[in-house]
Amino acid sequence: MKIQLFQFNLQPADTKANQNKIESLFSDQLDSDTEIAVIPEMWNNSYALEELHNLADKDLKENLPFIQKLSQKYHVTIVAGSVSNSRNNHVYNTAFTVDKNGELLYQYDKIHLVPMLDEHLFLNGGEKVPYAFQLTPEVKASQIICYDLRFPEIARHPAVNGADILFYVAEWPKARLNHWRTLLQSRAIENDIFVIACNSCGFEKEDGTEYAGHSMVINPNGEIIAEAGEKEEVLTVDIDLSEVETQRKNIPVFENRKPALYQYDN
């Protein structure tokens, strides 16, 4: 399966500029035989948190059609990062995936809000865990947002329900790059699964935060098989999904689990 990760610098509070950037990247660098394209977290407005109540999409009515048109134009499935998204007068960080025919395959809201950014003042956390969805007729996947990476329970749910790939979309800071790499490899190893992680890069003009870049692809053995640098880049990789079955036979962690013993109160 050929996958391309589009790592780029986001413009805060400027949906149109970010849409134009994605269109330009797809026009110039999306290969005709790519099956899956991946873009970063919060690509519509970035982390302009104090402005999200006014800037957020309204129930995906702007950005879902934008992605659907791109998927149909280029005949590619798009793991569409996430966007700030308003529903019932609450703003969420919403991830979604659209197939090559423009059909919405998956949607979930980021569950855990970043305390270091006071996200709880501007966003609501989701209340449903990521699930395994049918990415292609043969392949199941799930899509998880940024800070939710730090909670292994989030990844385990789709993994035990048949996911072959975990897509992570993020605006992960350079200051914690070592956490990014280590956590992604851990999720791959503990779930015998491919991890495909797309990050943003460059400086956030609003507060000066520098995002790490280093989008990467990790095989079920925990090995990084492709990794971008810290600047804008399109990372292209072919993965062999039979490696998932092989790894799960060699290290059958799911067969050896004892979930009844893992219950705890807090």
C-alpha positions in Angstrom: 0.0 0.0 0.0 1.4 3.4 -1.1 1.0 6.2 1.4 2.0 9.8 1.4 2.3 12.1 4.4 2.0 15.8 3.9 4.0 17.6 6.5 3.7 21.4 6.4 3.5 24.6 8.3 0.0 25.7 9.2 -1.3 29.3 9.2 -3.2 30.2 12.4 -6.7 31.5 11.9 -6.6 31.2 8.1 -8.6 28.3 6.8 -8.4 29.5 3.2 -4.6 29.8 3.2 -4.4 26.2 4.6 -6.8 24.9 2.1 -4.8 26.5 -0.7 -1.6 24.9 0.7 -3.2 21.5 0.7 -4.5 22.0 -2.9 -1.0 23.1 -4.0 0.7 20.2 -2.3 -1.6 17.6 -3.8 -1.3 19.2 -7.3 2.5 19.3 -7.2 3.4 16.2 -5.1 0.6 13.7 -4.9 1.6 10.6 -6.9 -1.0 9.1 -9.2 -0.6 5.7 -7.7 -0.9 6.8 -4.0 -3.7 5.0 -2.2 -3.7 7.0 1.1 -2.8 10.7 1.7 -2.4 12.0 5.3 -2.5 15.6 6.6 -1.9 17.0 10.1 -4.0 17.9 13.1 -6.0 21.2 13.2 -5.1 22.1 9.7 -8.0 24.5 9.2 -7.1 27.1 11.9 -4.1 25.6 13.7 -3.9 26.4 17.4 -5.6 29.9 17.4 -7.4 28.7 20.5 -8.8 32.0 21.6 -10.4 32.5 18.2 -11.8 29.0 17.7 -15.3 29.8 18.8 -15.7 32.1 15.9 -13.4 30.3 13.4 -14.3 26.6 13.9 -16.0 24.8 11.1 -19.8 24.3 11.6 -20.4 20.5 11.8 -17.8 19.9 9.1 -19.9 21.8 6.6 -16.9 23.6 5.1 -14.0 21.3 5.4 -15.6 17.9 4.7 -16.8 19.0 1.2 -13.3 20.4 0.6 -11.7 17.1 1.4 -14.3 15.1 -0.5 -13.7 17.1 -3.7 -10.0 16.5 -3.4 -10.4 12.8 -2.8 -12.7 12.5 -5.9 -10.4 14.7 -8.0 -7.3 12.6 -7.2 -9.0 9.3 -6.6 -7.2 8.9 -3.3 -8.4 8.1 0.3 -7.5 11.0 2.6 -6.8 10.6 6.3 -7.8 14.2 6.8 -6.0 15.1 9.9 -8.3 17.1 12.1 -10.1 20.4 12.2 -11.6 22.7 14.8 -15.3 21.9 14.6 -18.4 23.4 16.2 -21.4 21.3 17.2 -24.2 22.3 19.5 -22.3 25.4 20.5 -19.3 23.4 21.6 -16.0 23.3 19.8 -14.2 20.0 19.2 -11.0 18.8 17.6 -12.5 16.4 15.0 -10.6 13.9 12.9 -12.1 12.3 9.8 -11.2 10.1 6.8 -12.8 10.2 3.4 -12.4 7.5 0.7 -11.5 8.0 -2.9 -15.2 8.3 -3.8 -15.7 11.0 -1.3 -17.5 8.8 1.2 -17.0 9.7 4.9 -15.4 6.5 6.5 -14.6 7.7 10.0 -15.0 10.5 12.5 -14.0 11.0 16.1 -13.3 13.9 18.5 -10.0 14.2 20.4 -10.7 12.9 23.9 -7.9 14.2 26.1 -7.3 18.0 26.1 -3.8 19.3 26.7 -3.6 20.9 30.1 -0.3 22.7 29.3 -2.3 24.7 26.7 -5.4 25.2 28.7 -7.3 23.5 25.9 -10.3 22.9 28.3 -11.0 26.6 28.2 -11.5 26.5 24.4 -12.4 23.0 23.4 -14.6 20.1 24.5 -13.2 16.6 24.7 -14.8 13.7 22.8 -16.6 11.0 24.7 -16.2 8.0 22.3 -13.0 6.1 21.8 -11.4 5.6 18.3 -12.6 2.5 16.6 -11.4 0.2 13.8 -13.0 1.2 10.4 -12.7 -0.3 7.0 -10.0 1.7 5.2 -10.1 -0.6 2.1 -12.0 -3.8 1.5 -9.0 -5.7 2.9 -7.6 -3.3 5.5 -8.9 -1.9 8.8 -7.5 1.3 10.4 -8.1 3.9 13.0 -7.2 7.6 13.4 -6.0 9.2 16.6 -5.2 12.8 17.4 -2.0 14.2 19.1 -2.3 14.1 22.9 -4.4 11.0 22.8 -1.1 9.3 21.8 -0.1 9.4 25.4 -2.9 7.1 26.5 -2.2 3.5 25.4 -5.8 2.4 26.1 -6.9 4.6 23.2 -4.8 2.6 20.7 -5.6 -0.8 22.2 -9.4 -0.5 21.5 -9.1 -0.4 17.6 -6.1 -2.7 17.6 -8.0 -5.6 19.4 -10.9 -5.0 17.0 -8.9 -5.7 13.9 -7.1 -2.5 12.9 -3.9 -3.1 10.8 -2.9 0.6 10.9 -3.0 3.4 13.4 -2.9 6.8 11.9 -1.7 9.6 14.3 -2.3 13.2 13.2 -0.6 15.9 15.3 0.8 19.3 16.0 3.5 18.0 18.2 6.1 20.4 19.6 9.8 20.1 18.9 10.5 20.5 22.6 9.0 17.0 23.1 10.3 15.3 20.0 11.8 12.4 22.0 8.3 11.7 23.4 6.8 11.7 19.9 9.2 9.1 18.6 9.2 6.9 21.7 5.4 6.9 22.1 4.8 6.1 18.5 7.2 3.2 18.5 5.6 1.9 21.7 2.1 2.0 20.2 3.4 -0.1 17.2 5.2 -2.6 19.4 2.5 -3.2 22.0 -0.2 -3.6 19.3 1.8 -5.4 16.6 0.6 -2.8 14.2 1.7 -0.2 11.6 1.8 3.3 13.0 1.7 6.2 10.5 2.1 9.6 12.0 1.7 12.9 10.3 2.9 16.0 12.2 3.0 19.7 11.3 6.3 21.7 11.3 7.7 25.2 11.7 6.8 28.0 14.0 3.3 28.9 15.3 3.0 32.7 14.7 0.5 33.1 17.5 2.8 32.0 20.4 6.1 31.1 18.9 5.8 27.3 19.4 7.9 25.3 17.1 6.4 22.1 15.8 8.7 19.1 15.4 7.9 17.7 12.0 9.4 14.2 11.9 6.3 12.6 10.5 7.1 8.9 10.3 6.1 5.3 9.5 6.8 2.5 11.9 6.4 -1.2 11.2 4.7 -3.7 13.6 8.1 -4.6 15.0 8.6 -1.0 16.1 11.2 -0.1 13.5 11.0 3.4 11.9 11.0 2.6 8.1 10.6 6.2 6.9 10.9 9.6 8.7 10.7 13.2 7.6 13.0 16.0 8.8 11.9 19.1 10.7 10.9 21.2 7.6 8.1 20.9 5.1 8.2 17.6 3.3 6.1 14.9 1.6 7.0 11.5 3.0 6.3 8.6 0.6 6.3 5.0 1.7 5.1 1.6 0.5 4.0 -0.8 3.3 3.5 -4.5 3.2 0.4 -5.2 5.4 1.2 -8.9 5.6 3.8 -7.9 8.2 1.0 -7.3 10.7 -0.2 -10.9 10.5 3.4 -12.2 10.7 4.2 -10.1 13.7 1.1 -11.2 15.5 1.9 -14.8 14.9 5.5 -14.3 16.1 4.5 -12.3 19.2 0.9 -13.1 19.9 0.2 -10.4 22.5 -3.5 -10.3 21.8 -3.9 -14.1 22.4 -1.9 -13.8 25.6 -3.9 -10.9 27.1 -5.9 -11.3 30.3 -8.3 -8.4 30.2 -10.2 -9.6 33.3 -7.1 -8.9 35.4 -6.6 -5.3 34.0 -9.7 -3.8 35.6 -9.0 -0.9 37.9 -11.1 1.8 39.6 -9.1 4.9 38.7 
